[in-house]
Amino acid sequence: MRAFATLFASCLACTLLCGCTSGDSSSRAPGKQRLFKVEDDAIPFKHDAGATGKRHITEIVGSGAGLFDADGDGDLDLYLVNGARDQLLVQIDGEFKPASQDCGIDGTDSGMGIAIGDIDGDGDPDIFVANNGPDRLYINDGKARFQEQAVQRGINISTFSSAAAFVDIEGDGDLDLFVCSYLDFDEKTFTPCTRGDLEVYCAPANYPAVPCRLLLNDGRGHFTDVSESSGLNDLPAKALGVISIDIENDGDPDLYVANDGEPNFLLINQWKQQGRIFFEEDALLAGCAYGEGAKAEAGMGVDAADLDGDGDEEILVTNLEAQSNSCYRNDGDGLFMETSFANGLGAASLAHVGFGIRVIDANLDGWLDIFVTNGHILDNIGEIRQGSSSFAQVDQLFIGDGSHFVLTPHIQNNDETVGRSLVSGDIDNDGDTDLIITRWNGSPRLLRSTAAGTSHVIGLQLVGTPPASSTDAIGARITVTAGDRVFIREHRVQSSYLASHDPRQLFALPAGNTSARVHIRWPDGSEGEQNLQSGSYHRWQQGVGIVASTPFQSPR
């Protein structure tokens, strides 16, 4: 009865909060402002799908990317996963340039996702790459030189891995590794699929599912596979997206997994309840396993954010065309309601195949917006459905006002593209969020934000203090209070589709505010609070406070 009553209350609240499509939302809808400047030639790289001409499913679903400061110089560098050799690009004088040949990046596998984090506690970011084949772990020396050490450090995964996330599962102050498995693909037993006279990429339903994996860090960067004892081996997946999210707000991280053609997973961490590393799968009861119409959908990208300002995070999932992207509204009591059609996201996504998704404040008005990159998974869909669908598709930006979203032009001449990963970060350190879209068999698209300087913004760079918390402070809870607004955000780096983002956080303040009260609940439960001025990135070290404040650079 309690669950039914809570579900009814959630439905009622959703109707009141998200059901209106007029009123304030129309007055806030932006006009012809273009929020991003397109730079299609800014990144010297072209994705290679590794296509063999046989239409293996491994070719069509990649690849990811990650933004991070590889060399410690204060600006973002870019790692691009590939179907052939991966590429590290370092930012020099505002431009991305290929790293030197001796940087140690030698991945030539069929690449998918990436997770970036400081796994050995030495203060610099390391790189995990998920492949169809042996996964890779690159250990950073702090100067953008890496050594591949996956096997030496206990990572020996040769199945078809997809997304991954670094997260401190048991709260011991180091980053553990969750690795999604897509499906069981074997070239030796592969049988082509056709539609009429055309050969096509086979659907995931043609392949067996494979469980995801959890590997625990011993604090020195060596990992032990605990997938069986944690219950993951009993949950075969076709996973393409993952985020860490503290659903119960009890201080330990849970995991949400987007599955392709299968029910999604909500893996509730039982560490604090049972004193052991074990997950209970709760998505069906919680209301976030299925999409609109209570059907399993083709989950790809995933993100989470407090869209409605009530203090808990909604979950968003991109899906196949005709399914709509999903928005699961969180009622704060462990139950969700699919609200994409009520809040303006659903109908606009029906004609598209969504991959990367990112919740950002694109126009710096203090309300969260949603960007989705689209692209079909059949390269010959135009021949199959002449005039009704295309391989390359337009990207979409939905501007939000706290209750509703409006599809909005965001760039001049939004050319169709075959989008896959969507990565966010402040590439030019000017206090707004830029985006990078990886494109299948194409060069990445850089969308440089034009919003800098239109609002007062606070930037945060959190640094945990081991052994209390990992240096990345993944799972910290940030509360920013300015005027009559309260912003709550969980600190994570991996989300979207096969992506790892800029680890810094940006908060645009309400009009008339130039400072805010910022409260941090660190992953170990300790707390800190500071009054911070806008206009800078504040480096906040756990137990110490603000150790540096770096003013934003002038907009380009």
N, C-alpha and C positions, 0 to 999 in steps of 0.2 A: 504493500500500500504506500510506503514512503517513497519508493522509486516512482510509482505512478503519479503521486501527488507532485513530486519534484519535476517530473517530465511535463505534467500539465502546466506547472508554474513556468517552466522554461518556454513552453509553446506560447503562453500568454505574454511573457516578457518579450519574446521574439516578435510577436505580432505588434506589440506596442512600440518596440524599439526599432525594428528593422522593416516593418511592413509599409511604411509611408514612402511614396515615391514622388511626393510633391512638397510644397512648403519650403523649409529651410534649404533642403538639398538643391532645389532648382536655383535659389538665389546664390548658392555657393558654387554652382557649376561654372568652371572656367570657360573663357571664350576661346580666342584663337592663339593664345599664348603658347609658344613652343618651349617645353621645359628642358629639352635636351638638344645638344648639337651633335650631329652624326659625324663620326670620324672613321670611315670604313677602311682607310689606309694607314691608320695609326699604329697597328700592331703587325710587325713583319713575320707572319706565320700563316700557313694554310693547312687546315685540317685534312688529314689523309684517313679515310674510313677503313683502309686496308682491304678494300673490296677485291674479291677474287673473280667476280662475274657469276658466282653461284648463288648470290643472295642469301648468305648466312645471316642470321638474326644478330650476330655479334657486330656486324658492320653498321647497322642502321641506327642504333640507339646511343652511340657515343658522340662526343666525349666531353669531359668536364674541365674545370679550371679553378685556380685558387689565387687570390690576392693576399699578399703578406710581405713583410719587410725582411727579405732574405739576407741582406747584408748589413742591417742595423744602421742605415744612414738616415732613417726617418721618413722615407717615402715608400710607396707600395711597389713591389715587384710582382711578376705574373708567371705562374706555372700553368702550362697548357698540356693537358693529357691528349694523347693522339692514338690513332689506329696503327701508327708506325712509331717513329722516334718522338718521344716527348720533348718539350722545349721549355727552358727557363729563360725568361726575359727580365733583365734588370732595368730599372728606370734611371736614366742618366739625363740630367738637365731637362726633365719633363718629357722625355721620349723613352719608349720601350725599345731596348736593343738586346739581341741575343747574347746570353752569357757566354763566357769563354769556353772553348772546347774542353778545358780541363776542370769544368765545374763539377763533374762527377755524375751528371744526369745521363744515364745510358739506356733508359727504358725503350724497348722496341716491341713491346707487347701490344695486344689489342686492348687499348686502354679505355677505362670507363670513368670512375670517380676519384675524388681526392679528399683527404683530410689532412689538415695542417695544425700542428700543435707542438709544444715543448715537451717531448716524452721523457727526457732524461733530466729535466730540471736545471739545465745549464743556462737558461735565459734566452735561447735562440730557437726559432721554429724549425721543426723537422717535418718531413713530408711522407705521408702514406699514399700510395697509388693502388687503386683497385683495378684489376685486369681480368680479362678472360685468359687465364693462365696464371703463372706465378705472380702474386702481388709483391709490391716493392716497398721498402722503407729506406728513405734517404736521411741520414743523420747529418745535421748542419754543423759546420765548425764556427759559425757566427760571421763568416765572411763570404757567404754564398758559394761555398765549396762543400760538396756532399760526398758521403760514402754510402753505398747501398749495403744494408745490413739486415735485411728481413729475416733470413734463416738464422743468422747468428743471434738474433734477438728473439727467437721463438715464433716467428711468423712464417708459417709454411702452408700457404693457401694456394691451391692450383685450380680451384673451380672457377665458375663464371661469377666474379664479384662485381658489384655495381657501386652503390653509394656507401659511404663510411662516415663515422663520426667519432671524434675523441671526446670522452666524457668520463668523469670520476664516479664510477658506479657505486663504490662502497665508502666514499668519503674519506679516503686515506691520504689525500693530497697529491695524487699523481693521476695522469690521464690514461684511462683504459681505452680499448679500441673495439667499437662495434662495427662489424662488416656485413653489409647486406649481400645476399646471394640472389642472383636473378633467376636462373633456371639451369637445367642440365642440358647443355648443348654438346654434341659430339659430331665432329666433321665426318668421322668414319661411317656413322649410321644416318647421316643427314639425307632426308628425302625432300626434293623440291615441292613447293606448293604452287598451285595455279588458280587463276580466276578466268574462266573461259579459255582463251588461247594464250593468255599472258602468264608468265611466271612472276610470282610475287614473293615478298618476304613472308615467311610463315608466322602465324599468330602465336603468342606465348602458350596458348592452349595446346599446341602440338608438342610441348616439351614438359618433362616432369619438373616439379618444384624441388627446391633445395633449401635446407634451413640456413638462417643467418648465423653468424658467429660472434662470440664475445671472448676477447682476450684481455686478461688482467695484467696490469703493469706492477712489477715488484718494487717500483720506486726508483729503480736505476735504469729503466728503459728496456727491461727484458720482459717478455710476455708469455703467459700460460693460457692455453685454450680451455675455457670452462663452459663451452657451449652445451655439453651434455648435462652437467650438474645444475646449470642455471635454467634448464627447461627448454632451451631454444631448439634442441634437436627434435622436439615433439611438434614443432611448428614449421612445416615446410612452407617456403615463401617463394614468391616471384617479385622480389623487392627491387624497387628503383629509387625510392626516396626514404630518408630517415631524418628525424630531428630528436634531440633530447629536450624534454619538457617536464617540469615538475607539476604534474596534474594535481596532486593532492596538497601541494604547497607544504610538504613535510620536510623539505630540505634534502631529499635524495632524488636523483634524476630518474624519470621514466622515459620510455622511448615510444615514438609513434613511427610506424613503418607503412609506407604506401606500396601496395602490391598491384601488379599488372594483371588484371583479369581475375583476381582473387580478393576476398575480404581483406581490408586493411587491419593492421595489428595496433593495439594499444597495450604495450608491455609495462605493467605496473611493477615497479621495483619493490621487492619485499625485504630489502636489507634491514631497514629499521624495524619492520614488523616481526620478522622471523630470525634476524641475526645471521642470515645466510644469503648468498647471492642467488636469487631465484626470481623469475618473472611470472606473473599471472597475466594471461591474455584476456583483456576486458573490453575490447572494441565493440563487440556485439551488444553487450549490456549497456555500455556507455553511450551508444548511439553514433559511433564514428567508424563503423566497419564498412558500411555501404553508402552509396550515393543516393541521389534523388530517385524515388521509386523503390527503395530498399533492394537495390541490385549491386552486385560487385562490379566495379568499374576498372578502367585501365589506369590505375594510379601511377603517376610519373613523379612530378616535382611536389615538394611539400614545404610549407613554412608555417610559422605560428606567431601571433601577436595579439595584443589587447586592442581589438578593433573598435570596441564600443566603450572603452574607458571605465569598465566596471572592476578592473583589478585582476582579471584572469585572462588567459590567452585563448583565442580562437585558433582552430587548425584549418589550413587551406591545402587543397590537393588539386593538381592539374590532371585532366583525364583526356580520353579520346573524344573525337568529334561525336556529336549527337548524344553525349552523356552529360555534358556541362561540367565545368570545374566545380569543386565542392568547397563550401564554407561551413564548417561545423562550429556553431556558436556554443561557447562554454557557459554553463549556468553557475559555475563556481562550486558545484557539489559533485563533480565527477560525471556529469551527464552532458551530452551534446545534442544539438538539433541542427540538421542540415538546412541552411538559410540562404543559399546562393540565389534563388529566384526572388526571395523577398527583399534582399538587399541590393539587387541590381547586377550581380556578378554572373548569374546563371545563363540567362537568355543570350547574352552577347558572346558567350564562349561555345555555344552549341555547334557552330560551323567550323570550329578550329580544333587542332590537336595540340594541347598544351604541354609544355615541357618545363622549363625553368620558371619559377615564380619567386617574387621577392616583395615583402612588405616594407615600404620605405615612406618617408615624408618627402615626396618628390617636389612639392612646391613650397615647403617650409612654412606651412600655415598652422602647424601644430596638430594636424589630423593625419592619420596614416592612410597611405594610398597603396595600390597593388599593381605591380607590373608583371606581365606574363609574356614569355616568348613562345611562339608557335611554329610548328612545322610538321608536315605529315610523316608517317612512317612507311609509306609506300611511294617509291620514287616514280612509279608509273600510274599513280592514282588519276592523273589527268586523262589517261587513255581509258581507264576503267569507268570513270564517271565524267564523261566529257561535259565540260561547262559547269559542273556542280561542285568540284573540289580540285584542289591543286596541292602539289608537293610543297612549294614555297608559300608561306602565309604571312599576313601582317602580324606584328606584335601589338600588344594592347596595354594601355595604361588606364586604370580606374582611379579616379580622384574621389577620396572619401571625405565625409563630414562627421563621422562618428556614428552614423546610423545607416547611411546609404552610399552607394558608389555609382559614379557616372563615367562611362567610357568617353575618353577625352583624347583629341589629337595631341601628340606629345613631341613630334618632330615634323619638320617640313618634308613632304613627300615620303611617307612611311612605306618604303619599298618592301615587297614580300621577300621573305627569307626563310631558310630552313633552320630555325632556331633549336638549340638543344639546352645547354647550360646557361644560367643567368647568374652572374656574380656581381656583387656590389662593393663599393669602396670609394673613399675620397681620394681619388688618384692625384689631384693637384693640391690637396691639403688646404682647400679654401672654405671648408665648412659645409659642403653639400655632398650629396651621394651620387656618384657616377656609376654607370653600369657597363658591364662587358657581356656580350652575347656570343657564345661559341656557335659556329654555323657548320652544319654538316658539309664536308668537302669544300669548305670555303674559309675565308679569313674572318677572324673575330670582328664584331662590330663594337666600337666604343661609342657609348652615348655619354657625352660630357654634360653634366648638369649646368644649367644657366641660372639656378636659383640662388647662388651665393650672394650675400649682401642684401637680400630682400627681407630678412628676419634676423632676430637675435638668436644665436645658436650656441649651445654648450656642447663641447666635445669631451668624451671620456676615454681614457685608456686604463683599463684595470689590470693590476699586477698582483696576483696572489703571492703569499709567502709560504713556501713549503716548510715543514710538512703539514701545516694547517690546511692549505689549499694549493692546488696546482698553480704554477706561475701564470697560466692563461685565465684562471678564475672562472672557468666554464661552470655555469649554473648559478653564478651570483645573481641576486635580485636587486634591480636598480629602481629606486623610487625618486622621481623628480617632482617637486612641488613649486609652482610658480603662479602667482595670482590665485585664481579660482580653479586652476587645472592641476591634476595629479596624473603623471605618466608613470606606468609600471612596466618594466621590461625584464625578461630573463636574458642573461648574457649567454649567447651561443655564437658559434662561428660557422658550423656546417649546417646547411639547409638547402632549399631550392632543388636543383637537379644536378647531382654529381659535383657540388660546388663547395668551396670554402671561401669565406668573405673576409674583408677588412675587419680585424678584431676590435677596432675602435667603434664607439657608439656616438650618435649625434641626436640631440634633442632641440627642436625649434620651440622657442618660448612664446607664450601668448603675447599679443600686441601690448606694448607698454611695459614689458618686463625685460630687464637686462641682466638679472641674476636669478638664481633658484636655490632652494634647499635640496640637497642631494643626499639620499640615504642609500647605503649599500649593506645588504645582508650577504656576507661572503659565504662561499660554499661550506665552510665548517660551522656556520651559524653565528659567528661573531659579526659585529655591526660597527658601522662608522657613519658619520654625518658631517657634511661640510656645506657652507654657503659658497657657491661658485659663480663667477662672473662669466657672461657670454663672451664669445669672440676668440676662444682658445681651446686647444686640446689640453686637458688636465690629466697628467699621469698620476694615478692614485694607487699607492702601494698599501696593501693590507697591513694593518698594525702600525703604519707610519703616517699616512695621510698623503697630501699632495706633495710630490717630490719635484715636479716640473710643470710649468704651464707654457705652452708654445702657441703664440698667436696664429690664427688662420692666415694663410697667404692671400694676397689680392686675387680676385677672380681673373681668370684668363679671358 
